[in-house]
Each structure stands twice: as C-alpha cells, then as structure tokens.
C-alpha cells in the first residue's frame, strides 16, 4: 500500500462483479472481483498494476475504459458499509490518499486516508482517474491501444470522469459492499472539483450528450450522494484558469460572468498543468486522433497561451468547459435542483483555485435557500503558495470526518448549515508558528463585520511595462520561474515606481483582515487587451514587503468609467507600526501578458503590450473581524420599487429545420416605478439545451441547429424574478416563408 501523497501542484464503473457466495465457498468480500488481504488493521483489496498505463485486472467503467481501483474495508464485516470515495489531484493516482496509519503525513493526509476511514467503519474507494497512471495514463510512451484508445483524460468532465465515480459506486452497491443511502465523496484539487460536481449532481448522472438522467446502479438501485467535501476545488474552471475579475462575493449576478470578457490566463499554472498531463497522463491527438475538438486539450493550450484576440473557437471551448467541467455548469443547467450537503474548503494563499471558487456556489445556494446545507473552511492552505501547516489541516480534517460521520452514520454533528470556519496566515512558514484561529461565524457576511479602508483621489498611471521586476518573486510555480516562491511568507524589497499605482495606510491599531478586499475606482484606459493586476502587501517596519493577496481584472478595449473588483482574499493580522499597501499594476508573473510570454509572436504583434490606465478616486475596503463604523458590502442595492419584470426577445424568431443559425437573445427588465426597460446582465438564458448568461448589454449569442419542426422555448431567468420566455419557430424548408406564431 502506498504511503505518501503525490504532488498536488496543479489542477487533479466497472463491469467485473464479485462472484456470489456459493455453498462451501468463502464469503469473504471481493470488491470488483479482487481478493482482500489484512494489512495495517484493515482489509486492502487492490487492482493489480501491470505495464505502463495498464492494469492486469482493471475495472471497466460505463464506456469500458479499464480503471485502476482499490477498495479498503474495515477489518471485519461483510457489508454493506457506508462508503467514502477519495479522488486524487491532477497528475496523481489512487495512492494519493492510501497510507499505513490514520495519521498519514501529519498534514494533508492526517485523518484523511483509506486506513483512517476504514478503521472508522467505512468502505473506501481510491481509484486512478481515466487518463492517468494505470487507468490508461502513463505519458506518451504508454500503451494507448485497444480498450485504452479512448481512455484519454477529459479534464474532470461531468459526463466522463465524474460519471466513472458514480458507476464504480453503483457496482459496489450491487455487490452489497456499499450502502446506497450513505455515500460520501471528497478529494483535493482535481478531485475537489469532481467531488463538488458530484454533490451538485446528487441523484443524477450527466449523459455524454449533456442531458441528465436519474442515477441508478448497473442493477437498477436508485442512488444519491449523501455528503460531499471538496478540498481546494474549482466551481467554474474557466474563471479559475482565466480570471477576468468580475466575480464579487456580495453580488450573485456576477456568478456566471467568467467569459464576459474572457479573462487573463494564469500562465504558470496553465503551463504546469499541461506539462504535468503531458508527461504523466494521456491526451488525445498524438498519436490517437481526438474524436471531437472538445477533447483536444493540446489545441486548447495553444489557443489560450496564444493570447488576444481570442478566436470564436476559443470562446466556444471556454463555454463548454464551464458547462461540462464544473459545479457551476451543473447548477446553471438546473438551478432548482438541490445538491447534497456540502463542506467546501479553499485556501487563502492558493493562487490556482482561490476562495471565490467555493464562495460562488455557497452564495448561490444560500440566496436561493437561506437554510441550504453548505458550509465553508478557509486557511493558509491549498496549492502553491499555500503553507499547509498541521494546525489548519488537522483541525479541518477532523471536522471533515465529523461531517461524514453525521451524514453517513448519524453519529455526532456536522458543521452548521451556512457556517464558516477560518484560520489566518502566520509567518514564518514553519510548523512551530501555528496558524491563527480558528475564527467561526454563522455565515460568510458575519465573519467579517467591519472594514478598514484605503483611499486615494489623485490620478495615477498604470502601464503594461510598469515594475515588471517585482513580478517573478511571487510566481507560485517555481520550476517554471526559478525566481519564484512557494513560500506565502516571502518578503521582497520595496516595489512600485513608474507605471504602478500605489496606495498606503499606516497601521495605528492592529486589525485582522478576513475576506476578499473590494476595490472601486474610476479608470480611463488607452489601448487594447489590457489588464489591471492588484496586490495587497504588508509593509514591515524594515521596509520589506510581504504579498498578502492578489487578483487580476481584464480590461475592455479603451474601458472607461467606474470599476469594482476583488482580490482573492486572506486571513492575516496587520500589526501596529506596519503599513498596508495596495498596488495596481499592468503585469504580474502569475497572469499572462502575451507579448512577453514567448508562446506566440502573433499575440505579441496583435497587442504589443501597449496599454495604459489612468486611475483616480480609488477606495479599497478590507473586511475585518473587528467591527467598525463602515460596513462591508453585503449585497446589491435593495430593490427600490417592486420585483423586476423580465422580457425576452430573440432574433431571428423563425428558421428552417436543419439550418445552422446564430441567434441573439436579449433580456431586458423593468420595475414598476421605472419608465423604461433596461438590459439585464447575468440573466440565465436557456435555449435548445444551451445555458448562457447575458453580457453587460443583456445579450447572449448562440449558434446552433434546430433539427425538429415546432416551437423552441427561449427562457430568461434572474433570481427573485419570474422566468420570462418567448419561442423560435422551426419550420420545414417548404414553409420557410410562412410567418410563425410568436408567443412571449
């Protein structure tokens, strides 16, 4: 049994049934037909690993891809047991959470491994995701023929990798080893994103065509996820990998704006992700052709790092990624569905999947139902630059175990619905400097009741070239930039200078930042393809600076007016005698500037990195655990005069069956006291199985083919308002000139 957790730097069934017991034969459990053996106080039932990329007795999943799956059982008993599925990180395998003791490594796998949970009475499923390790992975030199030809990774697609988990669990239920009413899922990073998707699917599967069906085992038993604990997850992969800065944790209308506009690639992580999958996994395209462009990750990589202007194909792919590879896409397709109880864990200093990825779904669920069973964990943990000290991991892992015990075994209590538990970052990054806290509250808004402000009315200029030298020291993926760091406590000499807007405030009373700083400012941009990168520092008495949090806002071409954006956030105590410093920059080593990336000379010639931004009337609010006279933002302005009434318009309103057309859907709204309707940003538009959010002009453009004759409903929805709809009429070619009936 493997004893160590694999590197979790970036993004991270089955047809052979156990033979029935017969007279005179052993009744010892055989998960997936694999024998078990006593080991370290539990029973270990592994799949046998064979040649590179293969198993000798892999378990065929729903589409016959052989997967490398291990099951660990309690030392005694024949089942059925409550089951926990542990999903590994990107580039990892089934051994990530297999250890010989409950304590594991004392940090990430402390009370978070197969040995621990099996000793608590659970069946534990650890398996290698398709396209990695011995589940048809192994890099380019592995054997990807036969059953493994289509075993390439799909990047945690809800129709494939996520469905693999559901199929495997269903097989174990049919074998009477897993209890249908007690199914828990958890994972870190790649596994965290999948476990969040499983929680939102709950009792459904997503078919390969994107539709939903009830989740049943291969033998027909109805199944449902009982509880989900995603660690270091994403909810919208487009937003995480190409952040545009539009998400605000106090305004739910921003939850789906991750592609409006397309954001700034987190270059070092995207590059590291692709390289890790290339060396340890299996991408289609070489030598096996991709059956569809939506699975061609190599082309996606080239497109994204090719820079602006992004093509229509790139936009289409990002829409597909949001739809198929994250919990938000599942939610957007069916907002009325109720997920399983969720405990979501994110890292303040995680430069890959920051707290917004959990807050997006927490806020949506709590706005829809104030009693929604979802809770949060935050700390200095996660991907680089997360410190991952024992203090925070041991506390959170024990709370996760209690969460599962309450929901799967009806033992003890789970975190209260809506509750938040958070630790603060402490320095230096050593185990003898424990994290601060924990701090707890009944809800996300109530954990930071006050604010500290930083203001500046004078106009300052930000340029693309300003202070590029201070970028590399905070690159979180050091193997790509030797000047970078994985240490969240690293300090540098004073940064700033020409081309950087700087704002400071002396700390005269100590305070604790806990949450996402919000910045508003007036801007005037000159040039195309710009970005406004932000950094918040703690300036120490000796003048050195420590990066506390960062963010990036994708500028529109020549954008002018008021902007509001947030940094990733942190929990951090600022001491008397220090300074709080906010920088606005035109570059950051964590965010791609195509003209400097070296990935595409075309990109460099397209934008040249030539943009500048005039910034004035800036105000930054830092949420604090200490109460203050100024309240942090808690939501959009109150509705002044009744409920918003929506209208939906679509052009063209008729078409010929089988003809590919581009449709423009416009959503407008008006309250009773308003004389005119206005464009509604962020409305969810549903049309012919597609689900998109309107842009700032209230528009959605969809290119599709309506194959059948008849009315197609086009619906628009905003939380708190009645759904509005209209129809597109699809007619036979011979009737193309006939005016359709049009209903609103």
ZIMO-V310751 format. One record per pair of residues at least 4 apart in sequence whose ideal C-beta (glycine too) atoms are under 7 Angstrom apart, sorted by the first residue. I is the first residue (numbers start at 1). J is the second residue. Records with the same first field share a line. If there is no record, write none. Layout:
I: J, J
This chain:
1: 39, 40, 44, 98, 100
2: 95, 98
3: 99, 100
4: 105
5: 96, 97, 105, 108, 109
6: 89, 92, 93, 95, 96
7: 91
8: 12, 89, 92, 188, 189, 383
9: 272, 383, 384, 477
10: 90, 269, 272, 273, 276, 352, 383
11: 90, 189, 190, 273, 352
12: 88, 89, 90, 91, 92, 188, 189, 190, 191
13: 59, 61, 67, 69, 164, 167, 168, 171
14: 32, 59, 60, 61, 67, 69, 167, 168, 171
15: 60
16: 32, 33, 59
17: 33, 171, 174, 175
18: 29, 30, 31, 32, 33, 175
19: 30, 33
21: 25, 27
27: 78
28: 36
29: 36, 73, 78, 79, 177
30: 34, 35, 36
31: 45, 71, 172, 175, 177
32: 59, 69, 171
34: 45, 46, 47, 57
35: 45
36: 43, 44, 45, 73
37: 43, 44
38: 43, 75
39: 44
40: 100, 115
41: 75, 119
42: 72, 73, 74, 75, 115, 118, 119
43: 72, 73, 75
44: 72
45: 70, 71, 72, 73
46: 70
47: 55, 57, 58, 59, 68, 69, 70
48: 55, 56, 57
49: 55, 68, 134
50: 54, 55, 56, 134
51: 143
52: 138, 141, 142, 143
53: 134, 136, 137, 138, 142, 143, 144, 148, 282
54: 134, 143, 148
55: 66, 68, 134
58: 66, 67, 68
59: 66, 67, 69, 168
60: 64, 65, 66
61: 65, 67, 164, 167
62: 163, 167
64: 147
65: 130, 136, 147, 150, 151
66: 147
67: 127, 128, 130, 135, 164
68: 94, 127, 128, 133, 134, 135
69: 94, 125, 127, 168
70: 94, 98, 126, 127
71: 123, 124, 125
72: 114, 118, 124
73: 81, 118, 123
74: 81, 118, 121
77: 81
79: 123, 176, 177
80: 176, 177, 178, 179
81: 121, 122, 123, 177, 178, 179
82: 122, 179, 182, 408, 409
83: 122, 123, 125, 169, 172, 178, 179, 182, 183, 184
84: 117, 122, 124, 184, 186, 404
85: 125, 165, 169, 185
86: 97, 114, 124, 126, 186, 187
87: 165, 187, 191, 194, 195
88: 92, 93, 94, 96, 97, 129, 187, 190, 191
89: 96, 188, 189, 190, 191
90: 189, 190, 273, 276
91: 132, 276, 277, 280, 281
92: 96
93: 128, 132, 133
94: 98, 126, 127, 128
97: 109, 112, 113, 114, 126
98: 113, 114, 126
99: 104, 109, 113, 115
100: 115
101: 115
102: 111, 115, 116, 119
103: 110
104: 109, 110, 112, 113
105: 109, 110
106: 110, 390
107: 388, 390, 393
108: 112, 388, 393
109: 113
110: 390, 393, 394, 397
111: 116, 397, 398, 401
112: 116, 397
114: 118, 124, 126
115: 119
116: 120
117: 122, 124
118: 122, 124
123: 172, 177, 178
125: 168, 169, 172
127: 168
128: 132, 133, 134, 135
129: 135, 153, 161
130: 135, 136, 151, 153, 160, 161, 164
131: 135, 136, 137, 151, 152, 153, 281, 282
132: 137, 153, 280, 281
133: 137, 138
135: 151
136: 144, 148, 151, 282
137: 142, 280, 281, 282
138: 142
139: 279, 280
142: 282
143: 148
144: 148, 149, 151, 282, 288
145: 149
149: 288
151: 282
152: 282, 283, 284, 288, 295
153: 277, 281, 282, 283
154: 160, 161, 295
155: 297, 325
156: 161, 162, 190, 193, 194, 325
157: 161, 162, 324, 325
158: 162, 197, 201, 206, 324, 325, 330
159: 163, 206, 207, 208, 210, 324
160: 164
161: 194
162: 166, 194, 197, 198, 201
163: 167, 205, 206
164: 168
165: 169, 185, 194, 198
166: 170, 205, 215
167: 171
168: 172
169: 173, 178, 183, 223
170: 174, 217, 218, 223
171: 175, 218
172: 177, 178
173: 178, 180, 217, 221, 223
174: 217, 218, 219, 221
178: 183
180: 221, 223
181: 226
182: 226, 408, 409
183: 223, 225, 226
184: 226, 227, 404, 407, 408
185: 195, 198, 199, 225, 228
186: 195, 229, 231, 400
187: 191, 192, 194, 195, 230, 231
188: 192, 231, 232
189: 232, 383
190: 194
191: 195
192: 196, 230, 231, 232, 233
193: 197, 233, 234, 326
194: 198
195: 199, 228, 229, 230
196: 200, 228, 230, 233, 235, 327, 344
197: 201, 326, 327, 330
198: 225, 228
199: 225, 228, 339, 340, 342
200: 327, 330, 331, 339
201: 205, 206, 330
202: 224, 225, 339, 340
203: 214, 215, 223, 224
204: 212, 213, 214, 215
205: 213, 215
206: 210, 212
207: 211, 213
210: 689
212: 334
214: 222
215: 223, 224
216: 220, 221, 222, 223
217: 221, 223
225: 340
226: 340, 407, 408
227: 340, 341, 403, 404, 407, 408
228: 340, 342
229: 343, 400, 403
230: 344, 345
231: 345
232: 345, 346, 347, 350, 353, 382, 383
233: 344, 353, 357, 358
234: 240, 326, 353, 357
235: 326, 327, 328, 357, 360, 361
236: 240, 258, 322, 326, 328, 360
237: 241, 321, 322, 325, 326
238: 242, 258, 259, 318, 321, 322
239: 243, 247, 258
240: 352, 353, 357
241: 265, 266, 270
242: 262, 263, 264, 265, 304
243: 263, 264, 552
244: 258, 261, 262, 263, 554
245: 551, 552, 553, 554, 565
246: 254, 257, 260
247: 254, 255, 356, 360
248: 254, 564, 566
249: 356, 359, 363, 516, 566
250: 633, 634, 635
251: 635, 636
252: 363, 364, 367, 719
253: 636, 681, 682
254: 682
255: 328, 360, 364
256: 328, 332, 682, 684, 693
257: 682, 693
258: 322
259: 315, 318, 319, 322
260: 695, 696
261: 554, 556
262: 310, 315, 318
263: 554
264: 531, 552, 554, 591, 592
265: 270, 304, 305, 592
266: 270, 590, 591
267: 271, 305, 591, 592, 597
268: 272, 475, 476, 477, 480, 481, 589, 590
269: 273, 352, 477
270: 274, 304, 305
271: 275, 480
272: 276, 477, 480
273: 277
274: 278, 301
275: 279
276: 280
277: 281, 283
278: 283
283: 297, 298
284: 288, 289, 290, 295, 296
285: 289, 290, 296, 298
290: 295, 296
291: 295
294: 317, 320
296: 300
297: 301
298: 302
299: 303
300: 304, 317
301: 305
302: 306
303: 311, 313, 314
304: 314
305: 592, 597, 599, 600
306: 599, 600, 602, 603
307: 592, 594, 597, 600, 603, 606, 607
308: 529, 594, 603, 606, 607
309: 606
310: 314, 315
312: 316
313: 317
314: 318
315: 319
316: 320
317: 321
318: 322
319: 323, 692
320: 324
321: 325
322: 326, 328, 329
323: 329, 691
324: 329
325: 329
327: 331, 361
328: 332, 360, 361
329: 333
331: 335, 361, 364
332: 684, 691
333: 691
335: 684
341: 373, 407, 414
342: 374
343: 375, 377, 400, 403, 415
344: 358, 362, 374, 376
345: 377, 396
346: 350, 353, 354, 355, 357, 358, 378, 382
347: 379, 380, 381, 382, 383, 386
348: 355, 378, 379, 380, 425, 569, 570, 571
349: 380, 382, 385, 386, 387, 425, 488, 570
350: 354, 382, 383, 386
351: 383, 384, 385, 476, 590
352: 383
353: 357, 382, 383
354: 568
355: 359, 378, 516, 568, 569
356: 360, 568
358: 362, 376
359: 363, 444
360: 364
361: 365
362: 366, 374, 376, 444
363: 367
364: 368
365: 369, 372, 374
366: 370, 372, 374, 418
367: 719
368: 372, 719
371: 417
372: 417
373: 417
374: 417
375: 415, 416, 417, 418, 419, 420
376: 420, 444
377: 396, 421
378: 422, 571
379: 392, 396, 422, 423, 435
380: 386, 387, 389, 392, 423, 425, 435, 488
381: 386, 387, 388, 392, 393
382: 386
384: 476, 477, 486
385: 476, 485, 486, 487, 488
386: 488
387: 425, 429, 488
388: 393
389: 393, 431, 434, 435
390: 394, 431
391: 395, 423, 434, 435
392: 396, 423, 435
393: 397
394: 398
395: 399, 438
396: 400
397: 401
398: 402
399: 403, 415, 421
400: 404
401: 405
402: 406, 412, 413, 414
403: 407, 414, 415
404: 408
405: 409, 411, 412
406: 411, 412, 413, 414
407: 414
415: 419, 421
416: 442
418: 442, 443
419: 440, 441, 442
420: 440, 441, 443, 444, 447
421: 438, 440
422: 437, 438, 439, 447, 514, 571
423: 435, 436, 437, 438, 571
424: 435, 436, 437, 512, 514, 571, 572, 573
425: 488, 570, 571, 572
426: 433, 434, 435, 436
427: 433, 489, 546
428: 433, 489
429: 487, 488, 489
436: 573
439: 447, 514, 625
441: 446, 447
442: 446
445: 634
447: 514, 625
448: 514, 515, 623, 624, 625, 632
449: 627
450: 624, 626, 627, 628
451: 621, 622, 623, 624, 628, 630, 632
452: 511, 622, 624
453: 619, 620, 621, 630
454: 503, 505, 580, 582, 620
455: 618, 619
456: 503, 618
457: 616, 617
458: 616
459: 614, 615, 616
460: 501, 615
461: 499, 612, 614
462: 466, 499, 500, 501, 532, 584, 585, 586, 612, 613, 615
463: 499, 586, 612
464: 530, 586, 587, 593, 609, 610, 611
465: 499, 586, 609
466: 498, 499, 500, 585, 586
467: 495, 496, 497, 499, 500, 585
468: 587
470: 492, 495
471: 587, 588, 589
472: 481, 483, 484, 589
473: 483, 484, 485, 490, 492
474: 484, 485, 547, 589
475: 481, 483, 484, 589, 590
476: 484, 486, 590
477: 481, 484
478: 482, 484, 485, 486
481: 589
484: 589
485: 490
489: 546
491: 540, 544, 545, 546
492: 544, 545
493: 544
494: 543, 545
495: 545, 583
496: 500, 502, 583
499: 586
500: 583, 584, 585
501: 584, 615
502: 581, 583
503: 582, 618, 620
504: 579, 580, 581
505: 579, 580
506: 579
507: 574, 575, 576, 577, 578, 579, 580
508: 576
509: 576
510: 573, 574, 575, 576
511: 574, 624, 626
512: 573, 624, 625, 626
513: 570, 571, 572, 574, 622, 623, 624
514: 571, 623, 624, 625
515: 569, 623
516: 566, 567, 568, 569, 623
517: 536, 549, 566, 567, 569, 620, 621, 622
518: 564, 566, 621, 633
519: 534, 565, 618, 620
520: 562, 564, 619
521: 563, 615, 616, 617, 618
522: 561, 562, 616, 617
523: 559, 560, 563, 613, 614, 615
524: 560, 614
525: 530, 555, 558, 559, 560, 611, 613
526: 558, 611, 612
527: 610, 611, 612
528: 557, 607, 611
529: 607, 611
530: 555, 586, 611, 613
531: 552, 553, 554, 555, 586, 591
532: 553, 555, 584, 613
533: 552, 585, 586, 587, 588, 591
534: 550, 551, 567, 582, 583, 584
535: 547, 550, 583, 585
536: 548, 549, 567, 582
537: 545, 546, 547, 548, 581
538: 546, 548, 572, 574, 578, 580
539: 543, 545, 578, 579, 581
540: 544, 546, 578
541: 577, 578
545: 581
548: 570, 572
549: 567, 568, 569, 570
550: 567, 568, 588, 590
551: 565, 566, 567, 568
552: 588, 591
553: 563, 565
555: 559, 613
574: 578, 580
582: 620
584: 615
586: 611
587: 593
592: 597
593: 597, 609
594: 600, 603, 604, 607
595: 603, 604, 607, 608, 609
596: 609
600: 604
601: 605
602: 606
603: 607
604: 608
621: 632
623: 632
624: 628
639: 671
640: 673
641: 671, 672, 673
642: 671, 672, 673
643: 720, 721
644: 669, 671, 718, 721
645: 669, 670
646: 667, 669, 680, 683, 716, 718, 721, 724
647: 668, 677, 724
648: 665, 667, 714, 715, 716, 724, 725, 726
649: 666, 726
650: 663, 665, 714, 726, 728
651: 663, 664
652: 661, 663
653: 728, 729, 740, 742
654: 728, 729, 731, 740
655: 659, 661, 706, 728, 730
656: 731, 733, 736
657: 706, 707, 708, 709, 730, 731, 732
658: 705, 707
659: 705
660: 703, 705
662: 701, 703
663: 687, 702, 728
664: 699, 701
665: 685, 687, 700, 702, 714
666: 698, 699
667: 680, 683, 685, 694, 698, 716
668: 677, 678, 679, 680, 698
669: 677, 678, 680
670: 674, 676, 677
679: 697, 698
680: 694, 698, 718
681: 694, 695, 696, 698
682: 693, 694
683: 693, 694, 716, 717, 718
684: 691, 693, 717
685: 692, 694, 700, 716
686: 691, 715
687: 702, 712, 714
688: 704, 706, 712
690: 702, 704
692: 700, 702
694: 698, 699, 700
695: 699
706: 712, 728, 730
708: 730
709: 730, 731, 732
710: 730
711: 727, 729
712: 727, 728, 730
713: 725, 727
714: 725, 726, 727, 728
715: 723, 725
716: 723, 724
717: 723
726: 743, 744
727: 742, 743
729: 740, 741
731: 735, 736, 738, 740
